[in-house]
Amino acid sequence: MMIDETHRPLRDPAVNAVIDRLAAAQQYPPDDPRARLERDPHDYSEYGYSIAPQQGDLIYLLCRGIRATRVVEFATSVGMSTLYFAAAVRDNGGGTVIGSEIVPAKVATARRNLAEAGLADYADIREGDARATLRDLGGPVDFALIDGWLGVEPSLAREVIEIIAPQLRIGGYVMNDNAEPDFLAYVRDSANGFLSVTLPLHGGTELCVKVA
């Protein structure tokens, strides 16, 4: 089945223009740090590791469907996912995207991209280690994206989901892009209160819902 790339759920031309620019500029270095080796994310500050537009469309649709007003993401990078989240909470009547990004240059870039899209008022990007910046989200959140820096176990994804899960409301979603084995073990353990499924997006996207 062919996907109609012209049919987009997010219909704001200003937001889509920034998304299209970021998608066109996406590139990866020869020594791809996504290979689950220990590397310093600051060494890759010029590369904007981001979700794919198809994942963004799903984020936007799900957030609109559950009337999300408070969402969280790890990591923000240059703000691609933030744009989808911020547009959704705006279109739901208002809200906040809480983002975390450890590389200062990417924080600055993400803020510029949000401002260009007219969404700066809907994002709170916290600079620093997500294990500290996301420890207190100020109340229950509706949706979480975990798409951060890869490394050896315990992965940051596993550490961050353990921090975020108690702050996610029942019926809230978690999306994970990198399929870290210890993250998958956590969300697939029924004792932790999630149901999850692997979607055929961007090489495999885990979508989870908190049910207990």
Salt bridges, closest charged atoms under 4 A:
ASP12 OD2 - ARG90 NH1 2.88
ASP20 OD1 - ARG8 NH2 2.98
ASP32 OD2 - ARG34 NH2 2.41
ASP40 OD1 - HIS42 ND1 2.93
ASP91 OD1 - ARG90 NE 2.90
GLU116 OE1 - ARG21 NH2 2.93
ASP124 OD2 - ARG126 NE 3.13
ASP129 OD2 - ARG131 NH2 2.74
ASP142 OD1 - ARG169 NE 2.60
GLU159 OE1 - ARG131 NH1 3.11
GLU162 OE2 - ARG158 NE 2.64
ASP177 OD1 - HIS202 ND1 3.13
GLU206 OE2 - ARG188 NH2 3.19
